[in-house]
């Protein structure tokens, strides 16, 4: 097997004998290790989203507890996602040297440790600071997980495998918010954060025990200049740039909606208690299904077709959520969640397939854009809500959805141009998303 080229590292060893075909070593459904790998990364996904968004469902309680505004409290979410976005690239580079499995384990362990300290934050400033450190610690997991899957799973099974990881994200986001909502109603938001920390501990232990050792990883020595060249190469790729923008815009919608929805539901005309507000996040189950089914959706409609469907579903959900009828709001959240998770699974798997070298860096750049979108969505969504109520938050979401649609339409145009190039000149159009 030839060494896995990262573009940022110099290979120093190989993890498999050169005579063994790569596909023989890669995992696929029905083969030994695939189920363990899926369960391990599913558990990691649960822990990641449960910790990363642990304060989101608790924002009204935190606002009341510290006597701050919604936009100030929203920084307990934005600080974590923003720190993750800034740290994901350098930590993904370390995973090229020390291994995906090692980086994911270390990342999750540190984040879980901080999660047990967060409930004792004496004021909002300390809470935001601890959340930022926790987000930075979690940065080593998402991109390393994507690179691990790209190396260890057969290409035909990659979308489905990434879909399961993303499904773990949705389960983590859902269970964390539901549990924290009911615990907060009974014992306060600090107890709720403690319970989330304990849930993450269980998931971290399961992850470490279940994840198979990497068989296709080639460690290398760090080379900052080569890393810079690899990052520049990815950013120069028009297809990757479009995918990064799509991930950021989808997450802007999602971050805005789920940061603000609690404030809307505890106020008129709904007046829901904290426990019921947390239970609203059961709609994350829809994201579990839509992300896991992304592979089949792509097979039927193509990648751009799947993105068009995700965009339409998300936009329909945003418009429905404007209603003051609880049933319509719930249906709107279902559609927003389904559209977001499907779009995210398609875009993230497209990054893994597009990057032939430096996959960890390509995935890290996607994760950076994705979580910057989350950070921006949470903060801007709270500001829009303060300025214009729920309608302001929906307007922000629709603007981001229009951006995704425009980028995807441009991809379709680029694809047609690529199939029927101009007869003269040396212009080479950008690749399409298929």
N, C-alpha and C positions, 0 to 999 in steps of 0.2 A: 504494500500500500504506500503510495507516495505521501510524503509529509503534508499535513494540512497547512496550507499557507494562510497566514493572517495578514500579511502586508505590514504588520507592526512588530513582528518578532522574528528572531532567527531560530530555526528549529534545532534542537539539541538532542532529541531522542524520538523514538517512535513507539507507540503503544501497541503495535501489532506487527507481526512478521510481514515483510514485503510480499510474500507469495500468497497471502490470504486476500481474496477479493473483498473489497469494501462492503459490498452488499451482504456478504456472509456474516459480517460482524454487526451490521446495523439491525436495529429492532423493528419489528412490524407486528401488527395484530396477530395473535395466535402463537407468536414465538416466545421462548423463555425470556423472562425479564421485562417484557413489554408491560404486563399488568402491574408489576411492582414499580416500574418507572412511572406509569400513569398515576398510580395511587400516591406515590411520593411527591410528584410535582403538583398533584391535586391538593395535597395537604399543605405544601409550600404556598400555593396560591391562596388557600384559605387564610393562612397565617398572615401573609403579606397584606391582603386587603382588609382583614379584620384589624390589624395594627395601624395601617396607614390611614384609614378613615375612622378610627375608633372614636374620635370626638364629633364626627359629623352629625350623627343623630342626636347628640347631646347638646348641640349649640344653644338651643333655648334655655336649657338648665344652666349651662356655663355662663351665658349672658346674665341670667338672673343672679347666679351665685357670686359673680365678680362685679356686678353692676356696670357692665360695659355694653357697647352697641353691638348689633349683629355683624357689622363689618369688622369690628375689632376681634370678636370671637371667631370669625371665619379664618383668622390667621392661624388658629390651632390646626386647621386642615391645610391651608395654603403653605405654611412653613414646612410641613412634612413633605408635601409633594414637590415643592420648589427645591428643597435640599436634595431630594432624591434625583430630580432632574439634573442638578449641577454635578452630582457625584457619580452618576451611573457610568459615564464614559471612563474616568480614571479607574474605577473599580473593575470595570469590564476588562480593561487592559491588564490588570493584575490577575484576572482569571485566566488570561492567556499564559501566564507564567506559572501560576500555582494550581491551576485546574478549576474547572467549572464546579465540581462537587465540593471542593474545599472552600471556594469563595461563597457558594450558596450557603454552606453550613455556617461559616463564620458570620456572614451577613445576618442570617436569621437569628443566630445565638445572641449577637449584640443587641439587635432590635428587641428581642424578647426580654433581655435583661433590663433594658431601658423601660420597656412596657410595665415592668413591675415597680418602677420608681415613679412613673408619670402620675399615678393617683395622689401622690403626696406633694405635688407642686403647690407652693404657698400662695402664689398669685398668678395672674395671667401671663406676666412676662416670663416667669419660670416655666410655665406650662408650654408656651410657644417655643422657648429655647429647647426644652427636652424633646418636644415633637420634631423640631428641626434636626436634632441629633439622631433621633429615631429614623426619620426619613432618609438621612444620609447613610445610616447603617443598612437600611433595606435596599439601597441602590445596587448593592452587589448581587442581588438575586434575580431581578427580571431579565436583564440582558444576558446574564450567564445561563439562565434557564433556556432562553431562546437559542443560544449558541449550542448548549448541550443537546437540545432536541435536533437541531440542524445536523449535528455530527453523529448522533447516535440512532436516529430514526430514518428509515428509508424515505426518500423524497415523496413517494405516493401517499405515505401515511402521515406526512408532516403537518398538513393543515388540520387533520383530525387530532393529532397529538397536541398541537398548540391550542386547538379549540378546547381540549380537556383542561389544559393549564389555565386558560382564560375562564373556563367554567368554575374552576376552583377559586379564582378571583371573585366571581359573582357570588358563590356560596359564602365565602369569607365576608364579603361586604354585607350580604343579607343577614347571616347569622350574628355577626358582630353588632349590627344595628338593632336587630330584634332583641337580642339578649340584653344589650346595654339599655334599651328603652324601658324594658320591664324592670330591670334591676334599679335603674335610676329612679323610676317612679316609687319603688319601695324603700330604697336605701340611699339614694342620691347618686350624682354623676361620678363621684370618686370611686364608690364601690363598683359601679358599672365598668369603669376603666380597669379596675383590678381583675374583674371576671374575664374581660377580654384578654388581659395579659396571661391568665391561666389557660385559656383556650389556645393561645398561641404557643405556650409551652408544650402542650400535648401534640399539636401539629408539628412542631419542630422536632420532637423526639421521633414521631412517626416518619417524618421525611428522612431523617438520618438513617433510620433502621431499614427503610425500604429501598432507597435509591441505589440502583446498581452502579458499580464502578464504571467509569468511562473506558471504552475500548478503542475509540477512534480519536482520542485527544493526543496531540503532540505538543508538549511543553516547549517553551522558548525563552530566550533571554530578552528582557525589556529593552526596547530601542525607541526612545521618545521621538526622534526625528522620523523614524519609520511609521510610528503611530500617527504623527502629524500628517504624513503623506497619505496614509490610509484614510484618515478622517477627511482630508481634502478631496481624495478620490471619490468617496461616497457622496460628499456634498456637491461635487461636480456632476454627479449622475442625475439627470432630470427625472427619471422614474423614481429614484429614492427620495429626491426632494419632494415630489408630489405625495409619496406615501407618508413622509414625515409630517407634511402639512395636514393631510387627511387625519392622521392619528391625533394631532394637536387640536384640530377643530372639533372632531367628535368628542374628545374629552372635555373641551370647553363647555359644550352643551351639557354633558353628563355632570361635570363638576358644579356648574351653576344650578342645575335643577335640584340635585340632591343636597347641596349646601343650604338652599333656601327653603325647600319644601317643608321642613319641620316648622319654620316660623309661620308659614301660611296655614298649616293644619292646626296649630294650637290657637290661632286667632279666629275671629269671625269670618265666615259663618259656620265654621266647622267645630271649633272649640274642643279638639280632641285631647285627651290626657297623654302624657309622655309615653306610656306603654303602648297605646294604640298607634301613636305616631311611629314608634319603632317597628311595629308590626307591618306598617305600610311597605317596609322593605322586603316583604315576602315576594314582591314583584321581581326581585332579583332572580328568582327561580326561572323566570322567562329568559333572562340573560344566560343562565346555565344551559338551557335548551338551545337557544339561538346560536351561542358561540360553539357548542359541541356539534351543531348541525351545519356549521359554516362550510365544511368540506363538501358535503352533499350539495349545498346551495351553489358553490362555485362550479361543481361538476355539471350542474344543470344550466346555469345562466352565464358562466364565465365570471372573472373577477370584477370587471366593470359592471356587469349586470347585477351581481350581488351587492356592489356598492350603491348602485341606483336604488335597489330595493331597500337597503338600510337607510339611505337618505330619506326616501319617501315615508318610510315607517316612522322615523324619528320626527319628521316635520308634522305628520298627522297627529302624533302624540302630543307635541307641543301645543298645537291648536286646540285639541280636545281639552287639555289641562286648564284652559282659560275659563271653563265652565265653573259655576258655583255648585253644581251637582256632584256629590261625592263619587257616584258611580262613574261619571265622565272623567273626573280627575284620576281615579284609579286606572281606568282604561288608557288614559293618556300616559300615565307612568309606565304601564305595561308596554305600550308601543315605543316609548322613548328608550326603555331598557333593552327591548328586543333589537331595535335598530342599532343602538350603540354597540352592544356586544357583538352582533354580527359584523358590523363594519370594522370594529377593532380586530376581530379574529382574522378577517380577510386581509386587512392592511398589514398587520404584523407578520402573518405568514408569507405575504408577498415580499416583504423585506428579506426574510430568511432565504427565500428562493432566488431573489434577484442578486444578492451579494455572493459572488463566487469566492472572494478572498476577504479577509478581515470581517468575518461574520459577526464576531462579538462586538466590534466597533459599529457595524451597520445596525445591529439590534440595539446597541446602547444609544445611538443617535435617535432611533425611533422612540425609545423609552424616554429620552430627554425631552423630545418634542411632546410626547404624550403627556408626561407629568407636568411640563410647563403649561400645557393646555389645561390640565386639572387645576393647577395653582391659579392661573389666570381666571378660569371659569368660576372657581369658588369666590375669589375676591371681587371680580367684576359682577358676578351674579348677585352678591350681597349688596353691592353699591347700587346696581340697577333696581333691586327690590326696595331699597331705602328710598330711591328717587321716584320710582313709578309703580311700586307694588309688584304683584306677580306678573302683570303684563309687561313690565320692564324686563324681568328675567326671561320671559318667553321671547321677547323681541331680540334679546342678546342671543338666545339659542337659535332662533330662526336665521339670524345673520350668519352664524357659524355654519349652519346647515347649507345655506346658499353657497358658502365658500367651498364646502365639500363637493356639492353638485357641480360647481364651476370647474374645479380641478379635475373631476372625473370626466366631465364633458370634453375638457381639453385633452385628456388621455385618449378618448375615443377619436377625436380629430387627429391626434398624432398617430394613432393606429392606422387610420385610413390613409394618411399621407405616407406612412411607411410601406403600406401594401401597394400604393400607386405613386411612387416618387416622381418628382419633376424630371423631365427628360434631359435637362441641362444643368450644369453647376455641380458643386461638390457638397451642397447642403445635405446633411444627414439628420433627419428628424429624430426627436426624442422617442424613446421606446414607450410602448403603451403598457397599461397595467395588466394585460393578459400575457 
